């Protein structure tokens, strides 16, 4: 699945400037995020009252990347939306990945993403 997304991104013109070490760091951030989300979904399922509730409770997690800086950097957003998107949980992860793969600085977003 990840290779399909990466292949599609390369087909439409995404050209990362990352070194091998930056690719490994990006993979590590993705793995840590997937690990955290998996265990968060498990915790939500454990407190559910039924199987149906357990399967539907983590559904809101799929919307979180849309509420952050996944499509455009927060600096380009209007002030109200920028304030909202700047504090979403996926914004630091996305900013870290964007910085690693495009060769721009990541600042403190990596620390926030992994904490």
SENU-698246 format. One record per residue: residue number from 1; residue in three letters; x, y, z of N, C-alpha, C, CB in turn. Coordinates in pm, 1 decimal, padded with zeros to 6 digits. Glycine has a CB too. Layout:
- resi / resn / n_east / n_north / n_up / ca_east / ca_north / ca_up / c_east / c_north / c_up / cb_east / cb_north / cb_up
- NUM / ALA / X / Y / Z / X / Y / Z / X / Y / Z / X / Y / Z
...
//
This chain:
- resi / resn / n_east / n_north / n_up / ca_east / ca_north / ca_up / c_east / c_north / c_up / cb_east / cb_north / cb_up
- 1 / UNK / 00082.1 / -00117.7 / 00000.0 / 00000.0 / 00000.0 / 00000.0 / 00087.8 / 00126.0 / 00000.0 / -00094.1 / -00001.2 / 00120.5
- 2 / UNK / 00187.7 / 00128.1 / 00087.1 / 00274.6 / 00245.4 / 00093.8 / 00352.1 / 00264.8 / -00035.7 / 00371.4 / 00232.9 / 00210.7
- 3 / UNK / 00395.5 / 00154.6 / -00095.7 / 00469.6 / 00167.3 / -00220.8 / 00378.5 / 00214.6 / -00333.6 / 00534.8 / 00033.6 / -00258.1
- 4 / UNK / 00251.1 / 00177.9 / -00328.4 / 00155.8 / 00225.6 / -00428.7 / 00138.1 / 00376.7 / -00417.0 / 00019.8 / 00154.2 / -00413.1
- 5 / UNK / 00124.0 / 00424.7 / -00295.4 / 00108.7 / 00569.1 / -00273.3 / 00235.8 / 00641.8 / -00315.6 / 00076.2 / 00599.1 / -00124.3
- 6 / UNK / 00350.3 / 00588.6 / -00279.8 / 00476.4 / 00651.6 / -00318.8 / 00491.6 / 00651.1 / -00471.0 / 00595.8 / 00579.2 / -00252.8
- 7 / UNK / 00455.7 / 00539.9 / -00535.0 / 00462.0 / 00532.8 / -00681.0 / 00370.0 / 00633.8 / -00747.1 / 00426.5 / 00393.4 / -00728.1
- 8 / UNK / 00249.0 / 00647.9 / -00695.6 / 00154.7 / 00746.3 / -00749.7 / 00207.6 / 00887.9 / -00730.5 / 00017.0 / 00731.8 / -00682.7
- 9 / UNK / 00266.6 / 00914.9 / -00614.6 / 00322.6 / 01047.8 / -00588.6 / 00435.6 / 01078.6 / -00686.3 / 00373.6 / 01057.7 / -00443.5
- 10 / UNK / 00520.3 / 00981.3 / -00713.8 / 00629.2 / 01002.7 / -00809.5 / 00575.8 / 01023.2 / -00951.1 / 00726.3 / 00884.1 / -00806.9
- 11 / UNK / 00467.8 / 00952.8 / -00984.9 / 00407.6 / 00968.5 / -01117.4 / 00349.9 / 01108.4 / -01139.5 / 00298.6 / 00864.9 / -01137.0
- 12 / UNK / 00295.9 / 01168.9 / -01034.6 / 00236.6 / 01302.2 / -01050.3 / 00337.3 / 01414.3 / -01027.4 / 00120.5 / 01318.7 / -00954.8
- 13 / UNK / 00463.6 / 01379.8 / -01002.0 / 00565.4 / 01483.0 / -00998.0 / 00634.0 / 01508.3 / -00864.6 / 00506.4 / 01605.4 / -01041.5
- 14 / UNK / 00605.4 / 01429.9 / -00761.3 / 00672.5 / 01449.1 / -00632.5 / 00816.3 / 01401.6 / -00645.2 / 00598.7 / 01372.7 / -00517.9
- 15 / UNK / 00908.3 / 01490.0 / -00617.2 / 01050.6 / 01457.4 / -00625.3 / 01118.1 / 01490.1 / -00492.6 / 01118.7 / 01534.4 / -00741.6
- 16 / UNK / 01128.1 / 01390.6 / -00403.0 / 01190.7 / 01417.1 / -00273.2 / 01341.4 / 01437.9 / -00288.0 / 01162.9 / 01301.5 / -00175.8
- 17 / UNK / 01395.2 / 01522.9 / -00201.2 / 01538.3 / 01551.9 / -00199.4 / 01607.2 / 01484.4 / -00081.1 / 01561.6 / 01702.7 / -00194.5
- 18 / UNK / 01547.0 / 01382.9 / -00027.3 / 01595.1 / 01321.4 / 00096.6 / 01713.7 / 01229.3 / 00071.7 / 01482.9 / 01243.8 / 00163.8
- 19 / UNK / 01801.2 / 01227.2 / 00170.6 / 01912.1 / 01131.8 / 00170.4 / 01861.2 / 00999.1 / 00226.8 / 02034.2 / 01185.8 / 00253.9
- 20 / UNK / 01945.6 / 00900.0 / 00224.7 / 01907.4 / 00768.7 / 00278.2 / 01875.6 / 00778.9 / 00427.8 / 02020.4 / 00665.3 / 00254.4
- 21 / UNK / 01951.8 / 00857.5 / 00500.1 / 01927.3 / 00874.6 / 00643.0 / 01793.3 / 00944.3 / 00668.4 / 02041.4 / 00954.6 / 00707.0
- 22 / UNK / 01760.8 / 01042.9 / 00584.8 / 01632.5 / 01111.9 / 00599.8 / 01516.2 / 01019.5 / 00564.9 / 01628.4 / 01237.4 / 00511.3
- 23 / UNK / 01533.9 / 00932.6 / 00466.1 / 01429.9 / 00834.3 / 00435.3 / 01409.5 / 00739.1 / 00552.9 / 01466.2 / 00754.9 / 00308.4
- 24 / UNK / 01517.7 / 00697.3 / 00615.7 / 01506.2 / 00609.8 / 00732.9 / 01436.8 / 00681.6 / 00848.4 / 01645.0 / 00560.9 / 00777.1
- 25 / UNK / 01467.9 / 00808.0 / 00867.4 / 01402.6 / 00886.0 / 00972.0 / 01253.5 / 00901.3 / 00941.8 / 01469.1 / 01024.3 / 00986.0
- 26 / UNK / 01219.6 / 00927.1 / 00815.8 / 01078.1 / 00938.7 / 00777.5 / 01005.6 / 00806.6 / 00800.0 / 01065.0 / 00981.8 / 00629.7
- 27 / UNK / 01069.5 / 00696.7 / 00765.6 / 01010.2 / 00565.0 / 00789.8 / 00991.1 / 00541.5 / 00939.3 / 01098.3 / 00453.9 / 00729.4
- 28 / UNK / 01087.0 / 00584.1 / 01020.6 / 01074.4 / 00570.9 / 01165.0 / 00959.3 / 00652.6 / 01221.1 / 01202.6 / 00612.0 / 01231.5
- 29 / UNK / 00941.0 / 00774.5 / 01171.6 / 00828.5 / 00857.9 / 01216.3 / 00696.6 / 00792.6 / 01177.1 / 00837.9 / 01000.7 / 01155.9
- 30 / UNK / 00689.5 / 00740.4 / 01055.2 / 00567.5 / 00672.1 / 01011.0 / 00538.2 / 00548.1 / 01094.7 / 00579.3 / 00633.3 / 00864.2
- 31 / UNK / 00640.8 / 00472.0 / 01125.3 / 00622.5 / 00350.7 / 01206.1 / 00578.8 / 00386.4 / 01348.4 / 00753.1 / 00268.0 / 01209.9
- 32 / UNK / 00638.4 / 00489.1 / 01406.7 / 00599.6 / 00531.2 / 01541.6 / 00456.2 / 00581.6 / 01543.9 / 00694.1 / 00639.9 / 01593.2
- 33 / UNK / 00415.9 / 00655.2 / 01440.2 / 00279.1 / 00704.1 / 01432.4 / 00180.4 / 00588.6 / 01416.7 / 00264.4 / 00802.4 / 01316.2
- 34 / UNK / 00213.3 / 00493.7 / 01329.7 / 00126.6 / 00377.3 / 01310.7 / 00115.5 / 00295.5 / 01439.6 / 00179.8 / 00289.1 / 01196.5
- 35 / UNK / 00225.9 / 00280.5 / 01510.6 / 00225.6 / 00206.7 / 01637.0 / 00136.4 / 00275.4 / 01740.0 / 00368.6 / 00193.3 / 01691.5
- 36 / UNK / 00151.5 / 00407.4 / 01752.1 / 00070.4 / 00483.0 / 01848.4 / -00078.1 / 00476.7 / 01813.6 / 00116.5 / 00629.3 / 01853.5
- 37 / UNK / -00111.6 / 00492.5 / 01685.3 / -00251.8 / 00488.4 / 01644.7 / -00312.1 / 00349.7 / 01663.0 / -00265.5 / 00531.9 / 01499.9
- 38 / UNK / -00232.5 / 00247.4 / 01638.7 / -00281.3 / 00111.0 / 01658.5 / -00317.1 / 00087.0 / 01804.0 / -00176.9 / 00009.1 / 01612.7
- 39 / UNK / -00230.4 / 00126.1 / 01894.1 / -00258.3 / 00104.4 / 02035.3 / -00367.6 / 00195.9 / 02087.3 / -00133.3 / 00124.0 / 02116.1
- 40 / UNK / -00382.2 / 00315.0 / 02029.1 / -00493.5 / 00401.0 / 02066.7 / -00625.5 / 00338.0 / 02023.2 / -00477.5 / 00541.0 / 02004.6
- 41 / UNK / -00628.5 / 00278.7 / 01903.3 / -00748.5 / 00209.9 / 01856.9 / -00779.0 / 00087.2 / 01943.1 / -00732.5 / 00168.6 / 01710.3
- 42 / UNK / -00674.8 / 00016.5 / 01986.7 / -00694.5 / -00097.9 / 02076.1 / -00754.5 / -00051.9 / 02208.2 / -00561.1 / -00171.6 / 02100.7
- 43 / UNK / -00703.7 / 00057.3 / 02262.7 / -00757.2 / 00109.7 / 02389.0 / -00903.2 / 00150.7 / 02374.0 / -00673.8 / 00229.4 / 02437.0
- 44 / UNK / -00936.9 / 00214.3 / 02262.6 / -01076.3 / 00252.0 / 02239.4 / -01164.5 / 00128.6 / 02226.5 / -01088.4 / 00338.7 / 02113.6
- 45 / UNK / -01114.0 / 00026.0 / 02162.0 / -01189.7 / -00098.2 / 02149.1 / -01208.8 / -00169.8 / 02281.3 / -01121.4 / -00189.8 / 02052.5
- 46 / UNK / -01109.8 / -00159.9 / 02368.8 / -01119.2 / -00228.4 / 02498.0 / -01225.0 / -00168.3 / 02589.7 / -00985.6 / -00225.2 / 02567.4
- 47 / UNK / -01252.6 / -00040.0 / 02575.6 / -01352.0 / 00023.6 / 02662.0 / -01491.0 / 00025.0 / 02598.9 / -01309.2 / 00165.6 / 02694.3
- 48 / UNK / -01503.0 / -00031.7 / 02479.5 / -01632.3 / -00033.2 / 02410.5 / -01725.7 / -00135.3 / 02473.8 / -01613.6 / -00064.0 / 02261.0
- 49 / UNK / -01855.4 / -00109.0 / 02460.6 / -01956.4 / -00197.4 / 02519.2 / -01992.0 / -00315.2 / 02429.6 / -02081.1 / -00118.9 / 02549.9
- 50 / UNK / -01972.7 / -00301.8 / 02299.6 / -02008.2 / -00410.3 / 02207.5 / -01906.5 / -00416.1 / 02093.6 / -02152.2 / -00390.6 / 02151.4
- 51 / UNK / -01916.9 / -00520.6 / 02013.6 / -01826.3 / -00537.3 / 01900.4 / -01848.8 / -00426.1 / 01798.1 / -01846.0 / -00675.6 / 01834.8
- 52 / UNK / -01973.6 / -00389.6 / 01775.5 / -02003.2 / -00283.7 / 01679.6 / -01943.2 / -00150.8 / 01724.4 / -02154.3 / -00269.7 / 01661.0
- 53 / UNK / -01955.8 / -00120.1 / 01850.9 / -01899.2 / 00003.4 / 01903.7 / -01747.3 / 00000.4 / 01894.7 / -01943.6 / 00025.6 / 02048.9
- 54 / UNK / -01688.3 / -00115.2 / 01922.1 / -01542.1 / -00128.5 / 01916.1 / -01490.0 / -00106.0 / 01774.8 / -01499.0 / -00266.7 / 01965.9
- 55 / UNK / -01565.7 / -00150.3 / 01674.7 / -01518.3 / -00132.5 / 01538.1 / -01543.0 / 00008.1 / 01485.1 / -01584.5 / -00232.7 / 01447.7
- 56 / UNK / -01640.4 / 00079.3 / 01541.1 / -01672.9 / 00212.6 / 01491.1 / -01608.6 / 00325.8 / 01569.7 / -01820.2 / 00231.0 / 01491.7
- 57 / UNK / -01566.2 / 00301.1 / 01690.8 / -01510.3 / 00407.6 / 01773.8 / -01385.4 / 00472.2 / 01713.3 / -01477.2 / 00353.1 / 01910.0
- 58 / UNK / -01289.5 / 00395.9 / 01658.9 / -01169.7 / 00460.4 / 01603.3 / -01188.7 / 00523.2 / 01464.6 / -01059.6 / 00360.0 / 01595.7
- 59 / UNK / -01309.6 / 00524.2 / 01411.9 / -01332.0 / 00576.9 / 01276.8 / -01292.9 / 00723.8 / 01263.9 / -01477.6 / 00559.9 / 01238.4
- 60 / UNK / -01308.1 / 00802.1 / 01369.0 / -01274.2 / 00945.0 / 01360.7 / -01125.8 / 00967.0 / 01336.2 / -01315.8 / 01016.5 / 01488.5
- 61 / UNK / -01042.8 / 00867.3 / 01365.2 / -00899.1 / 00881.6 / 01343.5 / -00866.5 / 00900.5 / 01195.4 / -00825.1 / 00759.7 / 01398.3
- 62 / UNK / -00950.8 / 00847.7 / 01107.7 / -00924.7 / 00862.2 / 00964.5 / -00944.1 / 01005.9 / 00916.6 / -01015.2 / 00769.3 / 00885.6
- 63 / UNK / -01013.0 / 01088.4 / 00993.4 / -01035.8 / 01227.5 / 00954.3 / -00927.1 / 01322.7 / 01005.0 / -01170.3 / 01273.1 / 01005.3
- 64 / UNK / -00848.6 / 01280.1 / 01100.6 / -00750.3 / 01369.6 / 01161.2 / -00648.9 / 01429.2 / 01063.4 / -00677.3 / 01296.3 / 01267.3
- 65 / UNK / -00596.5 / 01353.9 / 00965.2 / -00501.4 / 01417.9 / 00872.9 / -00562.3 / 01532.7 / 00791.8 / -00446.0 / 01314.5 / 00778.0
- 66 / UNK / -00693.4 / 01529.2 / 00768.8 / -00757.4 / 01636.1 / 00692.7 / -00769.3 / 01764.9 / 00773.1 / -00894.5 / 01591.9 / 00646.7
- 67 / UNK / -00757.3 / 01755.1 / 00904.6 / -00769.2 / 01871.6 / 00990.6 / -00634.7 / 01934.0 / 01024.4 / -00840.4 / 01834.3 / 01117.0
- 68 / UNK / -00531.3 / 01887.6 / 00961.8 / -00398.1 / 01940.9 / 00987.4 / -00340.4 / 02004.7 / 00862.6 / -00305.4 / 01831.2 / 01037.7
- 69 / UNK / -00210.6 / 01991.5 / 00848.1 / -00141.2 / 02054.9 / 00736.1 / -00107.8 / 01953.8 / 00627.7 / -00013.8 / 02123.4 / 00784.3
- 70 / UNK / -00190.9 / 01852.9 / 00610.3 / -00164.0 / 01747.4 / 00514.0 / -00164.7 / 01792.0 / 00369.1 / -00262.5 / 01640.3 / 00531.1
- 71 / UNK / -00246.2 / 01888.8 / 00335.4 / -00257.3 / 01930.2 / 00196.0 / -00185.6 / 02061.4 / 00167.1 / -00401.8 / 01942.9 / 00158.2
- 72 / UNK / -00188.5 / 02151.4 / 00262.2 / -00117.0 / 02278.3 / 00247.4 / -00049.3 / 02311.5 / 00379.3 / -00213.4 / 02393.3 / 00203.8
- 73 / UNK / 00065.5 / 02377.0 / 00374.1 / 00131.1 / 02417.9 / 00499.1 / 00043.2 / 02517.2 / 00575.5 / 00270.0 / 02480.7 / 00469.9
- 74 / UNK / 00051.8 / 02512.6 / 00706.4 / -00032.2 / 02599.3 / 00789.0 / -00001.3 / 02746.6 / 00767.4 / -00014.8 / 02564.6 / 00935.2
- 75 / UNK / 00120.4 / 02780.6 / 00723.0 / 00155.4 / 02920.9 / 00700.5 / 00071.0 / 02984.2 / 00589.7 / 00303.2 / 02932.7 / 00665.7
- 76 / UNK / 00017.7 / 02903.3 / 00498.7 / -00059.5 / 02956.8 / 00386.8 / -00209.4 / 02964.9 / 00417.9 / -00037.1 / 02871.1 / 00263.4
- 77 / UNK / -00250.7 / 02921.8 / 00535.9 / -00392.6 / 02921.6 / 00572.6 / -00434.7 / 03055.4 / 00632.3 / -00421.9 / 02808.7 / 00671.9
- 78 / UNK / -00563.9 / 03087.4 / 00624.4 / -00613.8 / 03206.0 / 00694.8 / -00590.8 / 03192.3 / 00845.5 / -00764.5 / 03227.5 / 00665.2
- 79 / UNK / -00589.4 / 03303.8 / 00916.1 / -00550.9 / 03305.9 / 01057.8 / -00633.9 / 03210.9 / 01143.6 / -00563.8 / 03446.3 / 01112.2
- 80 / UNK / -00765.7 / 03209.9 / 01130.1 / -00849.4 / 03122.9 / 01212.7 / -00823.7 / 02976.0 / 01187.3 / -00994.6 / 03153.0 / 01188.7
- 81 / UNK / -00813.9 / 02938.7 / 01061.1 / -00787.7 / 02799.7 / 01025.1 / -00646.0 / 02759.9 / 01062.8 / -00810.5 / 02777.8 / 00875.6
- 82 / UNK / -00551.5 / 02852.3 / 01051.0 / -00413.0 / 02825.0 / 01088.5 / -00402.4 / 02793.0 / 01236.9 / -00323.6 / 02944.4 / 01053.6
- 83 / UNK / -00473.9 / 02868.3 / 01319.5 / -00470.7 / 02843.5 / 01463.9 / -00530.3 / 02707.0 / 01495.7 / -00547.1 / 02954.0 / 01539.9
- 84 / UNK / -00636.1 / 02670.2 / 01425.8 / -00699.5 / 02540.4 / 01449.1 / -00609.0 / 02426.9 / 01401.8 / -00835.6 / 02533.1 / 01377.5
- 85 / UNK / -00557.4 / 02437.0 / 01278.6 / -00475.9 / 02330.1 / 01221.2 / -00340.0 / 02317.1 / 01289.5 / -00456.2 / 02354.2 / 01073.2
- 86 / UNK / -00290.0 / 02424.3 / 01346.2 / -00159.0 / 02420.3 / 01410.2 / -00154.2 / 02333.0 / 01534.6 / -00116.9 / 02558.2 / 01445.8
- 87 / UNK / -00267.8 / 02306.9 / 01594.3 / -00271.8 / 02227.7 / 01717.3 / -00336.4 / 02091.6 / 01697.3 / -00345.8 / 02303.0 / 01824.7
- 88 / UNK / -00353.0 / 02047.8 / 01574.0 / -00406.1 / 01914.7 / 01547.3 / -00294.9 / 01813.2 / 01564.7 / -00467.1 / 01905.9 / 01405.0
- 89 / UNK / -00325.9 / 01690.1 / 01604.6 / -00220.1 / 01592.7 / 01633.2 / -00138.7 / 01549.4 / 01511.9 / -00280.1 / 01472.5 / 01695.4
- 90 / UNK / -00193.2 / 01557.5 / 01392.5 / -00117.0 / 01512.4 / 01277.3 / -00028.3 / 01620.2 / 01216.9 / -00209.9 / 01461.2 / 01173.2
- 91 / UNK / -00048.9 / 01744.1 / 01251.8 / 00031.8 / 01851.6 / 01193.2 / 00181.0 / 01833.7 / 01221.4 / -00014.7 / 01986.6 / 01246.6
- 92 / UNK / 00224.8 / 01804.7 / 01343.5 / 00369.1 / 01784.6 / 01365.0 / 00425.1 / 01664.8 / 01288.2 / 00396.9 / 01766.4 / 01512.9
- 93 / UNK / 00345.9 / 01558.5 / 01276.3 / 00391.6 / 01441.4 / 01201.2 / 00408.3 / 01477.9 / 01054.2 / 00292.3 / 01323.2 / 01216.8
- 94 / UNK / 00310.0 / 01545.4 / 00998.2 / 00314.7 / 01584.2 / 00856.8 / 00428.2 / 01682.8 / 00832.0 / 00180.4 / 01645.9 / 00812.8
- 95 / UNK / 00445.3 / 01779.3 / 00921.9 / 00553.7 / 01877.3 / 00905.2 / 00690.6 / 01809.4 / 00914.0 / 00542.9 / 01988.5 / 01012.1
- 96 / UNK / 00704.6 / 01711.8 / 01001.2 / 00830.8 / 01638.4 / 01012.2 / 00858.3 / 01560.1 / 00884.7 / 00828.1 / 01543.5 / 01133.2
- 97 / UNK / 00758.4 / 01489.3 / 00834.4 / 00776.3 / 01412.5 / 00711.1 / 00805.4 / 01504.1 / 00592.9 / 00652.0 / 01327.8 / 00682.5
- 98 / UNK / 00733.9 / 01614.5 / 00584.7 / 00756.4 / 01710.2 / 00476.3 / 00899.6 / 01765.0 / 00484.2 / 00652.7 / 01826.3 / 00483.3
- 99 / UNK / 00945.0 / 01799.1 / 00603.3 / 01080.3 / 01851.4 / 00619.5 / 01187.1 / 01749.5 / 00585.3 / 01100.2 / 01899.2 / 00760.1
- 100 / UNK / 01165.1 / 01624.0 / 00626.4 / 01263.9 / 01520.3 / 00598.7 / 01271.9 / 01488.2 / 00449.7 / 01230.8 / 01394.2 / 00677.2
- 101 / UNK / 01158.8 / 01476.8 / 00384.3 / 01159.2 / 01434.3 / 00244.9 / 01190.4 / 01546.0 / 00146.9 / 01027.7 / 01374.9 / 00210.7
- 102 / UNK / 01160.9 / 01669.3 / 00184.2 / 01186.0 / 01781.0 / 00093.3 / 01313.7 / 01856.7 / 00126.5 / 01069.5 / 01876.1 / 00095.7
- 103 / UNK / 01383.0 / 01816.2 / 00232.8 / 01509.5 / 01878.8 / 00265.1 / 01498.0 / 02011.8 / 00336.5 / 01586.5 / 01897.3 / 00142.8
- 104 / UNK / 01378.6 / 02048.6 / 00378.2 / 01363.4 / 02172.0 / 00455.1 / 01380.4 / 02139.8 / 00603.9 / 01224.0 / 02238.8 / 00427.8
- 105 / UNK / 01387.2 / 02240.2 / 00685.3 / 01406.9 / 02217.8 / 00827.8 / 01282.9 / 02159.7 / 00894.3 / 01445.5 / 02347.0 / 00895.5
- 106 / UNK / 01306.0 / 02081.2 / 00999.3 / 01192.5 / 02024.0 / 01071.5 / 01167.7 / 02092.8 / 01204.4 / 01214.7 / 01876.9 / 01094.4
- 107 / UNK / 01263.8 / 02169.9 / 01249.3 / 01246.1 / 02244.2 / 01374.7 / 01210.4 / 02152.5 / 01490.5 / 01138.2 / 02350.1 / 01358.4
- 108 / UNK / 01116.3 / 02197.4 / 01572.2 / 01074.0 / 02119.8 / 01689.3 / 00960.4 / 02025.2 / 01657.4 / 01032.2 / 02212.2 / 01801.1
- 109 / UNK / 00916.8 / 02018.4 / 01531.1 / 00803.2 / 01933.0 / 01498.3 / 00833.4 / 01785.9 / 01519.2 / 00760.9 / 01956.0 / 01355.9
- 110 / UNK / 00958.4 / 01743.5 / 01501.9 / 00992.6 / 01603.6 / 01523.7 / 00977.7 / 01565.7 / 01670.8 / 01135.0 / 01575.8 / 01476.3
- 111 / UNK / 01018.0 / 01654.6 / 01759.1 / 01004.5 / 01626.8 / 01902.8 / 00857.7 / 01616.5 / 01940.8 / 01073.7 / 01736.5 / 01986.9
- 112 / UNK / 00776.6 / 01707.9 / 01887.9 / 00632.6 / 01706.6 / 01917.8 / 00568.4 / 01582.8 / 01855.2 / 00563.4 / 01836.5 / 01865.4
- 113 / UNK / 00607.6 / 01546.6 / 01735.1 / 00549.6 / 01431.0 / 01666.5 / 00577.6 / 01300.2 / 01740.3 / 00603.7 / 01422.3 / 01524.6
- 114 / UNK / 00693.4 / 01289.9 / 01799.9 / 00730.2 / 01165.5 / 01866.6 / 00698.9 / 01164.7 / 02015.3 / 00875.5 / 01139.5 / 01847.1
- 115 / UNK / 00643.1 / 01272.9 / 02066.5 / 00610.9 / 01274.5 / 02209.5 / 00465.6 / 01243.8 / 02233.0 / 00645.4 / 01408.7 / 02270.9
//
